[in-house]
Amino acid sequence: MRFFRADGPVYEFISKFTDMVLLSLCWLVCSIPIATVGASTAALYAVCFKMLRNEEGHVCRQFFSYFKSNFKQATLAWLILLPIGIIISYMIYLYYFGMSVMNGAADVFAILVLVAAALYIITLTYVFACAARYENTPVQTVKNGIFIGLRFLGRTVILLAITVAIMFVAMWNLTTMFVAVLLVPACLTYVHGSFIIKIFEKLEEERAERVCREETERHKALTEAEKSDKKE
């Protein structure tokens, strides 16, 4: 029966399921030193992008290859974001437990915390996908994450809603937590990647059109300059 053949749906499902478990485990192991979370997440995105194009091979080998190649850019971007996250967390702590000391400034402080936390979460949604896709300085990678998140705010909200829903189910009980450890890192990145890859393709298409237009205008200007020289 084709249903159970090597190119059938059952085999494909088992193969994809196994890849997701292996990728999640690779991500977890490489994220144990907190400083390497960025490189680990960028590598996970890189492999998921290949899976979305049906170009994946041995997922663990690819993961560690991308982990190595993206290490510097993704790690430095993460080391920029990590202390910012700690500061925002401390601000949230102050808001909830230090309101009595802040008096009338509590409302202003709450707005600042809310805006900072929102921008931080938006940046985290895209920054490691950017590191996986493009070679840039760490600061530019972070800037790109903010820019894409704000420009495509509607899709960002959808991604965050999906994340919250998955995490809610994952935290339901001990069984779902165990399953989540094995599946959520890779599955969530795969879902995010399916949205983000379309955003990247749109941005790349816009850039290609802009470059083409600039080249056409430059060529037109040169042609007009040459005609002007001939007339003189």
RABELKA-V287403 format. One record per backbone hydrogen bond with DSSP energy under -0.5 kcal/mol. NH is the residue of the N-H (numbers start at 0). CO is the residue of the C=O. E is the energy in kcal/mol with one decimal. If there is no record, write none. Layout:
NH/CO/E
NH/CO/E
This chain:
3/0/-1.2
4/1/-1.2
7/4/-1.9
9/2/-1.4
10/4/-0.6
11/7/-2.1
12/8/-2.4
13/9/-2.5
14/10/-2.7
15/11/-2.5
16/12/-2.8
17/13/-2.6
18/14/-2.2
19/15/-2.2
20/16/-2.1
21/17/-2.6
22/18/-2.7
23/19/-2.4
24/20/-2.3
25/21/-2.5
26/22/-2.7
27/23/-2.5
28/24/-2.6
29/25/-2.4
30/26/-1.0
31/28/-1.0
33/31/-0.8
35/32/-2.6
36/33/-1.5
39/35/-2.4
40/36/-2.6
41/37/-2.4
42/38/-2.1
43/39/-1.9
44/40/-2.3
45/41/-2.4
46/42/-2.1
47/43/-2.3
48/44/-2.6
49/45/-1.5
50/46/-2.3
51/47/-2.2
52/48/-0.9
53/50/-1.4
54/49/-3.2
58/56/-0.9
61/57/-2.4
62/58/-2.6
63/59/-2.3
64/60/-1.7
65/61/-2.7
66/62/-2.5
67/63/-1.7
68/64/-2.2
69/65/-2.7
70/67/-0.7
73/69/-2.6
74/70/-2.3
75/71/-2.3
76/72/-2.0
77/73/-2.2
78/74/-2.5
79/75/-1.1
80/76/-1.9
81/77/-3.2
82/78/-0.6
83/79/-0.8
84/80/-2.6
85/81/-2.1
86/82/-2.3
87/83/-2.5
88/84/-2.4
89/85/-2.2
90/86/-2.2
91/87/-2.3
92/88/-2.2
93/89/-2.6
94/90/-2.2
95/91/-2.2
96/92/-2.5
97/93/-2.4
100/97/-1.1
101/97/-0.8
101/98/-0.6
102/98/-1.1
104/101/-2.1
105/102/-1.3
106/103/-0.6
108/104/-2.6
109/105/-2.4
110/106/-2.0
111/107/-2.3
112/108/-2.6
113/109/-2.4
114/110/-2.6
115/111/-2.5
116/112/-2.7
117/113/-2.4
118/114/-2.6
119/115/-2.1
120/116/-2.5
121/117/-2.4
122/118/-2.3
123/119/-2.4
124/120/-1.5
125/121/-0.7
125/122/-1.1
126/122/-2.6
127/123/-0.5
129/125/-2.4
130/126/-1.9
131/127/-1.7
132/128/-1.6
133/129/-3.1
135/133/-0.7
140/136/-2.4
141/137/-2.1
142/138/-2.4
143/139/-2.7
144/140/-1.8
145/141/-2.0
146/142/-2.8
147/143/-2.8
148/144/-2.0
149/145/-2.3
150/146/-2.5
151/147/-2.6
152/149/-0.9
155/151/-2.1
156/152/-2.5
157/153/-1.8
158/154/-2.6
159/155/-2.5
160/156/-2.4
161/157/-2.5
162/158/-2.3
163/159/-2.5
164/160/-2.4
165/161/-2.6
166/162/-2.6
167/163/-2.3
168/164/-2.1
169/165/-2.7
170/166/-1.9
171/168/-1.6
176/172/-2.0
177/173/-2.2
178/174/-2.4
179/175/-2.5
180/176/-2.0
181/177/-1.2
182/178/-1.6
183/179/-2.1
184/179/-0.6
186/182/-2.8
187/183/-2.9
188/184/-1.5
189/185/-2.4
190/186/-2.3
191/187/-2.8
192/188/-3.0
193/189/-1.7
194/190/-1.1
194/191/-0.8
195/191/-2.9
196/192/-2.8
197/194/-0.5
198/194/-1.3
199/195/-2.7
200/196/-2.3
201/197/-2.0
202/198/-2.5
203/199/-2.8
204/200/-2.2
205/201/-2.4
206/202/-2.3
207/203/-2.4
208/204/-2.3
209/205/-2.3
210/206/-2.7
211/207/-2.4
212/208/-2.5
213/209/-2.5
214/210/-2.5
215/211/-2.3
216/212/-2.5
217/213/-2.4
218/214/-2.7
219/215/-2.5
220/216/-2.4
221/217/-2.4
222/218/-2.4
223/219/-2.4
224/220/-2.1
225/221/-2.5
226/222/-2.3
227/223/-2.2
228/224/-2.2
229/225/-2.2
230/226/-1.9
231/227/-1.6
